[in-house]
Amino acid sequence: TFLVNATPIHDHQGESRGALVSFDDITQLEQSKIELERSQLELNEMLDNLRQSSDEIRRQNRELEQLATRDPLTNCYNRRSFFERFDTMWKSAMRHNHPLSCVMVDVDHFKSINDNHGHSVGDQVLQRVGQVLTKTARESDVVCRYGGEEFVVLLPYTNIEEAADAAERLRAGLENMKFPNLSITASLGVSALRLGAMDPQGLLDQADKCLYVAKRNGRNKVVRYDKVPEDLV
């Protein structure tokens, strides 16, 4: 590869006498330029591959986190991840003196749903229950499938009155679910940090006792811990 330059030659009268032509061999320079461009293309390709790999790793990490923290049937938090968040929220509430409440939710007569309609229908019911609880709860609330047909909703910065109102919205949302030849209700128990619980499990136990008071008194209702006679809890 040559770089060619041409310059006219004039005499003192301005007449053209010819031309001066130079040929510069730039083969090596052109080859270096081609190699540089090739290297740049290869570098860009490597960067694209790295970005794709990074995106894939993030996607896989999200999937792994989903598997590790969520109940596969309802997509609510599983017990392990729920208690991790509960412990953090409990310590924060104790340290900064802000309210914290929880709601225990149990689907009424769930065994009869499985017995009369089959376990596949029972699974559909649990999936819908999880969806309704998650949709009705606030973004800051934590919804957990506690086990079987029992769920927990943890409500940070929420006192017992506000939690009871939230539980009533949850109850109504579950009652309004539509299934062919099937109606769903749930019993709910509510308690709050300021009602004497010594630890997260104690707060859950209080709400759970209220839940069973609700079941013994007709089901499909909300019972709060501070409104239950002592002889019943």
TANORGI-V817406 format. One record per pair of residues at least 24 apart in sequence whose ideal C-beta (glycine too) atoms are under 10 Angstrom apart, sorted by the first residue. I is the first residue (numbers start at 1). GAP is how many residues later the second one is. D is the distance in Angstrom with one decimal. If there is no record, write none. Layout:
BEGIN
i=I gap=GAP d=D
i=I gap=GAP d=D
END
This chain:
BEGIN
i=1 gap=24 d=7.4
i=1 gap=25 d=5.4
i=1 gap=26 d=4.6
i=1 gap=27 d=8.9
i=1 gap=28 d=8.0
i=1 gap=29 d=4.6
i=1 gap=30 d=8.2
i=1 gap=32 d=10.0
i=2 gap=24 d=6.7
i=2 gap=25 d=8.0
i=2 gap=28 d=9.8
i=3 gap=26 d=8.6
i=3 gap=27 d=9.3
i=70 gap=60 d=9.9
i=70 gap=74 d=9.8
i=70 gap=75 d=8.9
i=71 gap=55 d=9.0
i=71 gap=59 d=7.5
i=71 gap=72 d=9.9
i=71 gap=73 d=7.9
i=71 gap=74 d=4.2
i=71 gap=75 d=9.5
i=71 gap=76 d=9.7
i=71 gap=80 d=9.6
i=72 gap=73 d=9.7
i=73 gap=50 d=6.1
i=73 gap=51 d=9.8
i=73 gap=53 d=5.9
i=73 gap=54 d=6.2
i=73 gap=57 d=7.6
i=73 gap=72 d=7.4
i=74 gap=49 d=9.2
i=74 gap=52 d=5.7
i=74 gap=53 d=5.7
i=74 gap=54 d=9.0
i=74 gap=55 d=7.1
i=74 gap=56 d=3.0
i=74 gap=57 d=7.7
i=74 gap=59 d=8.6
i=74 gap=60 d=8.5
i=74 gap=69 d=8.7
i=74 gap=70 d=9.4
i=74 gap=71 d=4.9
i=74 gap=77 d=8.0
i=75 gap=52 d=8.1
i=75 gap=55 d=6.1
i=75 gap=56 d=8.0
i=75 gap=59 d=7.5
i=75 gap=68 d=9.3
i=75 gap=70 d=8.9
i=76 gap=50 d=9.5
i=76 gap=51 d=9.9
i=76 gap=53 d=9.0
i=76 gap=54 d=4.7
i=76 gap=55 d=9.2
i=76 gap=57 d=7.1
i=76 gap=58 d=6.6
i=76 gap=61 d=10.0
i=76 gap=66 d=8.9
i=76 gap=67 d=4.8
i=76 gap=68 d=5.5
i=76 gap=69 d=4.4
i=76 gap=70 d=9.0
i=76 gap=75 d=6.7
i=76 gap=76 d=8.9
i=76 gap=77 d=9.3
i=77 gap=57 d=9.8
i=77 gap=65 d=6.1
i=77 gap=66 d=6.6
i=77 gap=67 d=4.4
i=77 gap=68 d=7.4
i=77 gap=69 d=9.6
i=77 gap=74 d=9.9
i=77 gap=75 d=8.8
i=77 gap=77 d=9.1
i=78 gap=66 d=7.1
i=78 gap=67 d=6.8
i=78 gap=68 d=9.3
i=78 gap=69 d=9.7
i=79 gap=65 d=6.6
i=79 gap=66 d=7.9
i=79 gap=67 d=6.4
i=79 gap=68 d=7.0
i=79 gap=73 d=8.9
i=80 gap=64 d=9.8
i=81 gap=61 d=8.9
i=81 gap=63 d=7.9
i=82 gap=60 d=6.3
i=82 gap=61 d=8.6
i=82 gap=62 d=3.7
i=82 gap=63 d=8.6
i=82 gap=64 d=7.6
i=82 gap=70 d=6.7
i=82 gap=72 d=7.4
i=82 gap=118 d=9.7
i=82 gap=122 d=9.9
i=83 gap=61 d=8.6
i=83 gap=69 d=9.9
i=83 gap=117 d=6.9
i=83 gap=118 d=8.6
i=83 gap=121 d=9.4
i=85 gap=57 d=5.2
i=85 gap=59 d=8.6
i=85 gap=69 d=7.1
i=85 gap=71 d=9.4
i=85 gap=115 d=10.0
i=86 gap=56 d=7.3
i=86 gap=58 d=8.5
i=86 gap=66 d=8.5
i=86 gap=68 d=5.9
i=86 gap=70 d=10.0
i=86 gap=113 d=9.8
i=86 gap=114 d=4.7
i=86 gap=115 d=9.0
i=86 gap=117 d=8.5
i=86 gap=118 d=8.2
i=87 gap=112 d=9.1
i=87 gap=113 d=6.1
i=88 gap=68 d=9.8
i=89 gap=51 d=9.7
i=89 gap=53 d=7.6
i=89 gap=65 d=6.5
i=89 gap=66 d=9.4
i=89 gap=67 d=5.3
i=89 gap=68 d=9.4
i=89 gap=104 d=9.5
i=89 gap=111 d=8.5
i=90 gap=64 d=9.4
i=90 gap=66 d=9.8
i=90 gap=103 d=7.5
i=90 gap=107 d=9.1
i=90 gap=109 d=7.3
i=90 gap=110 d=5.0
i=90 gap=111 d=10.0
i=90 gap=113 d=7.8
i=91 gap=109 d=9.5
i=92 gap=64 d=7.9
i=92 gap=65 d=9.8
i=93 gap=63 d=7.2
i=93 gap=64 d=8.4
i=93 gap=99 d=9.9
i=93 gap=100 d=5.6
i=93 gap=101 d=9.5
i=94 gap=99 d=7.8
i=94 gap=105 d=10.0
i=96 gap=61 d=9.9
i=97 gap=96 d=9.8
i=97 gap=97 d=9.8
i=98 gap=58 d=7.6
i=98 gap=59 d=5.6
i=98 gap=60 d=9.3
i=98 gap=61 d=9.5
i=98 gap=95 d=8.9
i=99 gap=56 d=8.6
i=99 gap=57 d=8.1
i=99 gap=58 d=6.1
i=99 gap=59 d=5.7
i=99 gap=60 d=4.3
i=99 gap=61 d=8.0
i=99 gap=62 d=9.9
i=99 gap=63 d=8.0
i=99 gap=64 d=8.5
i=99 gap=93 d=6.3
i=99 gap=94 d=6.4
i=99 gap=95 d=6.8
i=100 gap=54 d=7.6
i=100 gap=55 d=7.2
i=100 gap=56 d=5.7
i=100 gap=57 d=7.5
i=100 gap=58 d=7.0
i=100 gap=59 d=8.9
i=100 gap=63 d=9.2
i=100 gap=91 d=10.0
i=100 gap=92 d=6.8
i=100 gap=93 d=4.3
i=100 gap=94 d=8.7
i=100 gap=97 d=9.6
i=100 gap=100 d=9.3
i=100 gap=103 d=7.8
i=101 gap=40 d=9.8
i=101 gap=52 d=8.9
i=101 gap=53 d=7.8
i=101 gap=54 d=4.6
i=101 gap=55 d=8.4
i=101 gap=56 d=9.2
i=101 gap=57 d=4.7
i=101 gap=58 d=6.7
i=101 gap=59 d=6.1
i=101 gap=60 d=9.4
i=101 gap=61 d=7.3
i=101 gap=62 d=3.5
i=101 gap=63 d=8.5
i=101 gap=65 d=8.1
i=101 gap=66 d=8.9
i=101 gap=89 d=6.6
i=101 gap=90 d=6.8
i=101 gap=91 d=4.2
i=101 gap=92 d=7.1
i=101 gap=93 d=9.1
i=101 gap=94 d=9.2
i=101 gap=102 d=8.3
i=101 gap=106 d=8.5
i=101 gap=123 d=9.3
i=101 gap=124 d=9.6
i=102 gap=39 d=9.7
i=102 gap=40 d=9.0
i=102 gap=42 d=9.6
i=102 gap=50 d=6.1
i=102 gap=51 d=6.8
i=102 gap=52 d=5.1
i=102 gap=53 d=6.7
i=102 gap=54 d=9.9
i=102 gap=56 d=9.2
i=102 gap=61 d=7.5
i=102 gap=65 d=9.8
i=102 gap=87 d=8.9
i=102 gap=88 d=7.5
i=102 gap=89 d=6.3
i=102 gap=90 d=7.8
i=102 gap=91 d=8.8
i=102 gap=95 d=9.3
i=102 gap=98 d=8.5
i=102 gap=101 d=5.6
i=102 gap=102 d=6.3
i=102 gap=104 d=8.5
i=102 gap=105 d=5.2
i=102 gap=106 d=9.6
i=103 gap=30 d=9.1
i=103 gap=34 d=9.1
i=103 gap=38 d=9.1
i=103 gap=40 d=9.6
i=103 gap=48 d=8.5
i=103 gap=49 d=7.0
i=103 gap=50 d=4.4
i=103 gap=51 d=8.1
i=103 gap=52 d=6.9
i=103 gap=55 d=9.6
i=103 gap=60 d=6.3
i=103 gap=61 d=8.7
i=103 gap=63 d=6.9
i=103 gap=64 d=4.6
i=103 gap=65 d=10.0
i=103 gap=67 d=6.6
i=103 gap=68 d=9.4
i=103 gap=85 d=5.6
i=103 gap=86 d=7.1
i=103 gap=87 d=5.2
i=103 gap=88 d=8.5
i=103 gap=104 d=6.4
i=103 gap=107 d=9.2
i=103 gap=108 d=8.9
i=103 gap=119 d=8.2
i=103 gap=121 d=9.5
i=104 gap=42 d=7.4
i=104 gap=46 d=6.8
i=104 gap=47 d=7.6
i=104 gap=48 d=5.8
i=104 gap=49 d=8.3
i=104 gap=63 d=9.2
i=104 gap=82 d=9.9
i=104 gap=83 d=8.7
i=104 gap=84 d=6.7
i=104 gap=85 d=4.5
i=104 gap=86 d=7.9
i=104 gap=87 d=8.4
i=104 gap=99 d=10.0
i=104 gap=100 d=6.9
i=104 gap=101 d=9.4
i=104 gap=102 d=9.0
i=104 gap=103 d=4.1
i=104 gap=104 d=5.1
i=104 gap=105 d=9.0
i=104 gap=106 d=7.2
i=104 gap=107 d=4.5
i=104 gap=108 d=9.2
i=104 gap=110 d=9.4
i=104 gap=119 d=9.9
i=105 gap=24 d=7.7
i=105 gap=27 d=9.9
i=105 gap=28 d=6.7
i=105 gap=38 d=9.1
i=105 gap=39 d=9.9
i=105 gap=40 d=9.8
i=105 gap=41 d=8.5
i=105 gap=44 d=8.8
i=105 gap=45 d=6.9
i=105 gap=46 d=4.3
i=105 gap=47 d=7.2
i=105 gap=48 d=6.7
i=105 gap=62 d=8.1
i=105 gap=65 d=6.5
i=105 gap=66 d=8.2
i=105 gap=69 d=7.6
i=105 gap=81 d=5.3
i=105 gap=82 d=7.8
i=105 gap=83 d=5.3
i=105 gap=84 d=8.4
i=105 gap=102 d=9.4
i=105 gap=106 d=7.7
i=105 gap=117 d=9.8
i=106 gap=40 d=9.0
i=106 gap=42 d=8.6
i=106 gap=43 d=6.2
i=106 gap=44 d=4.9
i=106 gap=45 d=7.8
i=106 gap=80 d=6.2
i=106 gap=81 d=5.3
i=106 gap=82 d=7.7
i=106 gap=83 d=8.3
i=106 gap=102 d=8.7
i=106 gap=105 d=5.4
i=106 gap=106 d=8.3
i=106 gap=108 d=8.4
i=106 gap=109 d=7.1
i=106 gap=113 d=9.0
i=107 gap=41 d=8.8
i=107 gap=42 d=4.1
i=107 gap=43 d=7.9
i=107 gap=44 d=8.3
i=107 gap=67 d=7.7
i=107 gap=77 d=6.6
i=107 gap=78 d=7.8
i=107 gap=79 d=5.2
i=107 gap=80 d=8.5
i=107 gap=112 d=9.9
i=108 gap=41 d=8.9
i=108 gap=66 d=9.3
i=108 gap=67 d=9.8
i=108 gap=75 d=9.6
i=108 gap=76 d=7.7
i=108 gap=77 d=4.7
i=108 gap=78 d=5.9
i=108 gap=79 d=5.9
i=108 gap=106 d=9.3
i=108 gap=107 d=7.3
i=108 gap=110 d=9.8
i=108 gap=111 d=4.5
i=108 gap=112 d=6.2
i=108 gap=113 d=9.9
i=109 gap=40 d=9.5
i=109 gap=74 d=9.8
i=109 gap=75 d=9.1
i=109 gap=76 d=8.1
i=109 gap=106 d=9.8
i=109 gap=110 d=7.8
i=110 gap=38 d=7.4
i=110 gap=39 d=3.9
i=110 gap=40 d=9.1
i=110 gap=74 d=9.0
i=110 gap=76 d=9.2
i=111 gap=37 d=9.5
i=111 gap=38 d=8.4
i=113 gap=36 d=8.6
i=113 gap=66 d=9.2
i=113 gap=69 d=6.9
i=113 gap=71 d=8.0
i=114 gap=35 d=9.2
i=116 gap=65 d=9.4
i=116 gap=66 d=8.6
i=117 gap=62 d=8.7
i=117 gap=63 d=9.4
i=117 gap=64 d=7.9
i=117 gap=65 d=6.4
i=121 gap=58 d=7.7
i=121 gap=59 d=9.2
i=121 gap=60 d=9.6
i=121 gap=61 d=7.2
i=122 gap=26 d=10.0
i=122 gap=27 d=8.1
i=124 gap=55 d=7.7
i=124 gap=58 d=9.6
i=125 gap=24 d=8.1
i=125 gap=49 d=9.8
i=125 gap=52 d=8.1
i=125 gap=54 d=7.0
i=125 gap=57 d=7.7
i=125 gap=59 d=6.2
i=126 gap=25 d=8.8
i=128 gap=46 d=8.6
i=128 gap=49 d=5.5
i=128 gap=50 d=9.2
i=128 gap=51 d=7.8
i=128 gap=56 d=7.8
i=129 gap=41 d=9.7
i=129 gap=44 d=9.4
i=129 gap=45 d=6.3
i=129 gap=48 d=7.6
i=129 gap=55 d=7.4
i=129 gap=57 d=7.4
i=131 gap=42 d=9.7
i=131 gap=46 d=9.1
i=132 gap=38 d=7.6
i=132 gap=40 d=9.8
i=132 gap=41 d=4.7
i=132 gap=42 d=5.7
i=132 gap=43 d=9.8
i=132 gap=44 d=8.4
i=132 gap=45 d=6.2
i=132 gap=52 d=9.3
i=132 gap=54 d=9.6
i=133 gap=37 d=6.1
i=133 gap=40 d=7.7
i=133 gap=41 d=7.7
i=133 gap=53 d=9.3
i=135 gap=38 d=7.6
i=136 gap=30 d=8.1
i=136 gap=33 d=5.6
i=136 gap=34 d=5.4
i=136 gap=35 d=9.7
i=136 gap=36 d=8.7
i=136 gap=37 d=4.7
i=136 gap=38 d=8.7
i=137 gap=29 d=7.5
i=137 gap=32 d=8.9
i=137 gap=33 d=7.4
i=137 gap=36 d=9.7
i=138 gap=28 d=8.0
i=141 gap=25 d=8.0
i=143 gap=27 d=9.6
i=146 gap=58 d=8.2
i=146 gap=62 d=9.1
i=149 gap=37 d=8.6
i=150 gap=36 d=9.6
i=150 gap=58 d=8.4
i=150 gap=61 d=8.1
i=151 gap=35 d=8.5
i=151 gap=37 d=9.4
i=152 gap=52 d=6.8
i=152 gap=55 d=7.7
i=152 gap=56 d=9.1
i=153 gap=35 d=8.9
i=153 gap=37 d=9.5
i=153 gap=54 d=9.6
i=154 gap=46 d=9.0
i=154 gap=49 d=9.1
i=154 gap=50 d=9.3
i=155 gap=35 d=9.1
i=155 gap=37 d=8.7
i=158 gap=32 d=9.9
i=158 gap=34 d=7.6
i=158 gap=35 d=9.7
i=159 gap=33 d=6.0
i=159 gap=34 d=9.0
i=159 gap=35 d=7.4
i=160 gap=30 d=6.7
i=160 gap=31 d=7.3
i=160 gap=32 d=4.0
i=160 gap=33 d=9.1
i=160 gap=34 d=7.3
i=160 gap=35 d=6.8
i=160 gap=64 d=5.9
i=160 gap=65 d=7.4
i=160 gap=66 d=5.8
i=160 gap=67 d=9.1
i=161 gap=29 d=9.7
i=161 gap=31 d=8.9
i=161 gap=63 d=8.5
i=161 gap=65 d=9.4
i=162 gap=28 d=9.9
i=162 gap=30 d=9.0
i=163 gap=25 d=10.0
i=163 gap=27 d=5.0
i=163 gap=28 d=8.0
i=163 gap=29 d=6.0
i=163 gap=44 d=9.2
i=163 gap=59 d=9.4
i=163 gap=61 d=7.5
i=163 gap=62 d=9.9
i=164 gap=24 d=9.1
i=164 gap=26 d=5.2
i=164 gap=27 d=10.0
i=164 gap=28 d=9.2
i=164 gap=58 d=6.0
i=164 gap=59 d=8.9
i=164 gap=60 d=4.8
i=164 gap=61 d=9.8
i=164 gap=62 d=9.2
i=164 gap=63 d=8.5
i=165 gap=25 d=9.6
i=165 gap=57 d=9.1
i=166 gap=24 d=8.4
i=166 gap=56 d=9.4
i=167 gap=40 d=9.4
i=167 gap=43 d=9.6
i=167 gap=47 d=10.0
i=167 gap=54 d=9.7
i=167 gap=55 d=4.5
i=167 gap=56 d=9.0
i=167 gap=57 d=7.9
i=168 gap=53 d=9.1
i=168 gap=54 d=5.3
i=169 gap=53 d=9.7
i=170 gap=52 d=8.3
i=171 gap=43 d=9.4
i=171 gap=49 d=7.0
i=171 gap=50 d=7.2
i=171 gap=51 d=5.7
i=172 gap=48 d=9.9
i=172 gap=50 d=9.8
i=174 gap=46 d=8.8
i=175 gap=45 d=6.6
i=183 gap=37 d=9.9
i=184 gap=36 d=9.5
i=185 gap=34 d=6.2
i=185 gap=35 d=3.7
i=185 gap=36 d=8.9
i=186 gap=25 d=9.2
i=186 gap=28 d=9.0
i=186 gap=29 d=9.9
i=186 gap=33 d=8.1
i=186 gap=34 d=6.9
i=186 gap=35 d=9.3
i=186 gap=36 d=9.6
i=187 gap=24 d=5.5
i=187 gap=25 d=7.9
i=187 gap=26 d=8.7
i=187 gap=27 d=3.9
i=187 gap=28 d=4.8
i=187 gap=29 d=9.2
i=187 gap=30 d=9.0
i=187 gap=31 d=8.8
i=187 gap=32 d=5.0
i=187 gap=33 d=6.6
i=187 gap=34 d=6.4
i=187 gap=35 d=8.2
i=187 gap=36 d=7.8
i=188 gap=26 d=6.4
i=188 gap=32 d=9.1
i=188 gap=33 d=7.4
i=188 gap=34 d=4.7
i=188 gap=35 d=7.3
i=188 gap=36 d=9.3
i=189 gap=24 d=7.1
i=189 gap=25 d=6.2
i=189 gap=26 d=9.2
i=189 gap=32 d=9.9
i=189 gap=33 d=7.8
i=189 gap=34 d=5.5
i=189 gap=35 d=7.7
i=189 gap=36 d=7.4
i=189 gap=39 d=8.8
i=189 gap=44 d=9.9
i=190 gap=24 d=9.6
i=190 gap=32 d=6.3
i=190 gap=33 d=7.1
i=190 gap=34 d=4.3
i=190 gap=35 d=6.6
i=190 gap=36 d=9.0
i=190 gap=37 d=9.2
i=191 gap=32 d=9.8
i=191 gap=33 d=7.1
i=191 gap=34 d=3.9
i=191 gap=35 d=8.0
i=191 gap=37 d=9.6
i=191 gap=42 d=9.7
i=192 gap=32 d=8.3
i=192 gap=33 d=7.3
i=192 gap=34 d=7.9
i=194 gap=32 d=9.1
i=195 gap=29 d=8.9
i=195 gap=30 d=5.1
i=195 gap=31 d=5.7
i=196 gap=29 d=8.6
i=196 gap=30 d=9.6
i=197 gap=28 d=8.9
i=205 gap=28 d=9.6
i=206 gap=27 d=7.4
i=209 gap=24 d=4.8
END
